[in-house]
């Protein structure tokens, strides 16, 4: 199951964009306080397609953050091997806890990631800095660090957000067959509004070249 932990105090309604694309295999856990704006009607409508839980927390210094991390830790500890965990919010305060969980409690494929909205996560966009963290380890293709640094260097010719999204797409789908890999990469990159069309084929070719090289 995919778990989305929503810091609604931080992400607001923008963080819920893309909820209509979720399914019964997804669960949204939305944390809010009395000071938080009302959840938009569109989210309630789309929530019939997935599991949702609302957790109201008291106001106070970092109260919501602490509740979210506590609940996240519990879900990780009791989770299944195929579960994935996503924090929706921009608060950098989550980063040290996520690093600890990723380095000590979960496998690479289950690592906690952070994104600014559900939609951005589904389109392959994760929090700034995640790209640098990922290249220090091996991905599912067992690429060595030199290969990952080489791939990062190739992608660095594009803007930072584009490079991050392209790398995420690569690591997410690199275990698929060649045909399915190409289809997934093209679909994700086409959905990225910030990618200039003139770079589209070049990015796809870079990812496919490195994927085939390291199979």
ChimeraX attribute file (.defattr): number of C-alpha atoms within 10 A of each C-alpha:
attribute: neighborCount
match mode: 1-to-1
recipient: residues
	/A:1	15
	/A:2	17
	/A:3	21
	/A:4	25
	/A:5	23
	/A:6	27
	/A:7	24
	/A:8	23
	/A:9	18
	/A:10	19
	/A:11	17
	/A:12	21
	/A:13	16
	/A:14	15
	/A:15	22
	/A:16	23
	/A:17	16
	/A:18	17
	/A:19	22
	/A:20	18
	/A:21	13
	/A:22	20
	/A:23	16
	/A:24	13
	/A:25	12
	/A:26	18
	/A:27	20
	/A:28	22
	/A:29	20
	/A:30	20
	/A:31	21
	/A:32	24
	/A:33	17
	/A:34	11
	/A:35	9
	/A:36	14
	/A:37	12
	/A:38	11
	/A:39	14
	/A:40	11
	/A:41	9
	/A:42	13
	/A:43	15
	/A:44	13
	/A:45	11
	/A:46	15
	/A:47	19
	/A:48	13
	/A:49	17
	/A:50	16
	/A:51	15
	/A:52	16
	/A:53	12
	/A:54	11
	/A:55	14
	/A:56	14
	/A:57	16
	/A:58	13
	/A:59	13
	/A:60	8
	/A:61	8
	/A:62	10
	/A:63	12
	/A:64	22
	/A:65	18
	/A:66	13
	/A:67	17
	/A:68	22
	/A:69	16
	/A:70	11
	/A:71	15
	/A:72	21
	/A:73	16
	/A:74	11
	/A:75	14
	/A:76	20
	/A:77	12
	/A:78	8
	/A:79	15
	/A:80	11
	/A:81	12
	/A:82	10
	/A:83	17
	/A:84	19
	/A:85	21
	/A:86	23
	/A:87	28
	/A:88	29
	/A:89	23
	/A:90	18
	/A:91	14
	/A:92	10
	/A:93	10
	/A:94	17
	/A:95	17
	/A:96	10
	/A:97	13
	/A:98	20
	/A:99	15
	/A:100	12
	/A:101	18
	/A:102	17
	/A:103	12
	/A:104	9
	/A:105	15
	/A:106	18
	/A:107	13
	/A:108	14
	/A:109	16
	/A:110	19
	/A:111	18
	/A:112	22
	/A:113	21
	/A:114	25
	/A:115	24
	/A:116	25
	/A:117	27
	/A:118	27
	/A:119	19
	/A:120	19
	/A:121	21
	/A:122	17
	/A:123	21
	/A:124	23
	/A:125	27
	/A:126	23
	/A:127	21
	/A:128	15
	/A:129	10
	/A:130	16
	/A:131	19
	/A:132	13
	/A:133	10
	/A:134	16
	/A:135	20
	/A:136	13
	/A:137	14
	/A:138	15
	/A:139	19
	/A:140	13
	/A:141	12
	/A:142	11
	/A:143	17
	/A:144	14
	/A:145	15
	/A:146	11
	/A:147	16
	/A:148	20
	/A:149	14
	/A:150	13
	/A:151	19
	/A:152	18
	/A:153	12
	/A:154	14
	/A:155	20
	/A:156	14
	/A:157	10
	/A:158	16
	/A:159	11
	/A:160	13
	/A:161	18
	/A:162	22
	/A:163	22
	/A:164	24
	/A:165	22
	/A:166	28
	/A:167	22
	/A:168	22
	/A:169	23
	/A:170	23
	/A:171	18
	/A:172	17
	/A:173	18
	/A:174	25
	/A:175	15
	/A:176	11
	/A:177	10
	/A:178	14
	/A:179	8
	/A:180	13
	/A:181	20
	/A:182	19
	/A:183	13
	/A:184	17
	/A:185	23
	/A:186	17
	/A:187	13
	/A:188	17
	/A:189	22
	/A:190	15
	/A:191	13
	/A:192	18
	/A:193	10
	/A:194	11
	/A:195	19
	/A:196	11
	/A:197	11
	/A:198	8
	/A:199	10
	/A:200	14
	/A:201	11
	/A:202	12
	/A:203	22
	/A:204	17
	/A:205	14
	/A:206	15
	/A:207	23
	/A:208	17
	/A:209	12
	/A:210	17
	/A:211	21
	/A:212	10
	/A:213	10
	/A:214	12
	/A:215	11
